[in-house]
Amino acid sequence: MTAATPTIPKKESPHIFEGLTWREFKAVEQLLDRPGYRLSFLDGVLEIRRMPGEPHETVKERIGALLELYLLMVGFDFTPTGSVTLESEVAGVKREADKSYKLAPGRARPDLAIEVVFSSGGINKLEAYKRLKIPEVWFWEDGVLDVYHLRLEGNTAEYQKISNSEEVKGIDLDLLLRCVNMVNHVDAIKTFQQALTANS
């Protein structure tokens, strides 16, 4: 079992267009409503990215498989919401996470958004998620997992980087990351499952 990260391709930058109104953004979105592109919007800035390739999708699906195994084993009543479109005209934002989850019944929006980063530049993702009031965001990039939790203080909200998830309580993020970064998918799932079983 090799715990090495798959080869990371050269990072691509998105196309950025500034100074758009929400109505102009929605018109462009309709024109580009075809496979192969993902659009994000924040404060008049339109970001257009080409859909990622296999390395991105492999990491994304690995994180999802491991996380869902954990959620099932510890008894979360969760709903995977995938790359659901999250948007608010009032807040001037539109974003699609790579993975997202509602971690209890009756949630209006996901409790957790996950971003797998194989590109550089673009809109401020944390600012976008803050406008959308997503409680926790995970970023996997270059074999590292960073976790941010939304803190509400009075009328302001800011993300704070944390070492343990507050939404997925009890998950061993070091173990998760080690398994995400393994080369073989089945080995990764088995390693994670064996560790969970041993600790239960």
Secondary structure, DSSP 8 states (H G I E B T S, - for coil): -----------B--EEE-S--HHHHHHHHHHT-STTEEEEEETTEEEEEE---HHHHHHHHHHHHHHHHHHHHHT---EE-TT-EEEETTTTEEEE-SEEEE-STT-SS-SEEEEEE-B---S-HHHHHHHTT-SEEEEEETTEEEEEEEEEETTEEEEEEESS-SSSTT--HHHHHHHHT-S-HHHHHHHHHHHHHHH-
